[in-house]
Amino acid sequence: MKLSSNPYNLLIPVWEKNEFLLYNTFSGGIEILTLEEGLIFSEWMTLKDIEKSNYITQLGFINHMLSKGYINEGEEDFIDVAEETYLKRKKGEANSTIFLTIGTTILCNMGCPYCFEFVKPNNTLKDQKVIEQIGKYIEEIIQKNKKTKWDKLAVTWYGGEPLVNMTGIRRLAPILFEIAQKNGMRYDADLITNGIYLTPENVKELQTLHVNRAQVTIDGAREVHNNNRPLKNKKGKNYFQILENLQALPKEFSINLRMNIDRNVANSLDTLLQDLNDYNIWPERYENFTFTPAWLRTYDGEEINEKDLEVRLSVDEFFDVYQNFRLKQIDLFNKWAIKHNKKKAKLSWDLPKYQIDCPTWANPNGIVVDPNGNVHKCWETIHDEKQAPTNVFEGYDPKLFDRYTTFNRFDVNPVCRNCKFLPVCDQISCAHHAVNHAVPQCTYWKYKAEDFIKEQYLRMLDRPDTIVAPSNDEAINTGHSNK
């Protein structure tokens, strides 16, 4: 019988322990191999076909690897099988949720130099006809897909800075909530904001409009943040206003704190964590507070000078910053936990996760609506109505979205198709980015996965009190914008 190695295997030598780690980017499976098993498996990875009869004494090992999918039997091409599995999964994901992003305004009170929205027209959602027609358009999606068993209407309030136009949210949210209730759908709403207008008054009203979750961006401590994300009018507090707003949030309101990491931001993270502690934001509110350190990348069309390029981090530098930040978090949390008689925390494993496609671009029920009612298929085109394939006044026609919904990460180009990191590639998960490059940027996991996985394994062996056992059972999309 002939066997073949799964093309998504990563075989990682751990010479310090005379072992190997085996990780599969498609399944998320991870195994510990003895030195002998690892050497045998490394040989298999060099062979087009594995002749089973040559490994009679390793039949138990072979059967275990077959049962876990690390090797395959038969003539079937595993990349074709993986693509078929991906397309089936994609079809299943598309059938139950409407992903609706509403740009309440293109205006923003900040002038962040890395923002993709270089041209910010003075467009704001205020026309009642547009507001009502957005509701009718969503109803039409539901009615034209009567065979679909609808589960959820997922709404993201977006901009610009969406809270510049609180009135737009106030007038449209009840319409959308009523549509969800009428059609037996769960209603889920969140907000992408810079945090300046996340005041107690606005939060109180947002909660009545069923928003209890937001992403807020803080790029490092005060001086760095205020330089990277300046207020346009140069007046009032910036960084400390955001901290005051976060401090005043009700306990049930959840925040994902995003940090776009460059060299300057990285050097100020200790101060940021200390400020969050001083304001009783974190670890005090750890149950409703998460962090997303993001590697700051350059957008298409962005004019970036040499000074800005100098502070951008290499992939190795970013991973070092990322891991040090995680360790610092654990250290600070545990000091707080001891003081407050709470259970101490451990690091979770960070593994390359299976990436789903962008639910806006690749899903026929995923749309972005700008303030004038233009319907886009990407967050990053919301400022350019020329890139909108239709308008809410033209009626829902899914055929207009065919060139988006037929996106297939296996067909972007041959280089990506044959890459063992394709299933976990966050860069290709941003379809807008992928289709506009002959070869998209590669995920940083391509360069760091083996070292990072090994480092976590050694930590688990040498300091088991600091890290939990690995798990990888979540599919996510991390290809969205730096907002």
Disulfide bonds with the S-S distance in Angstrom:
none
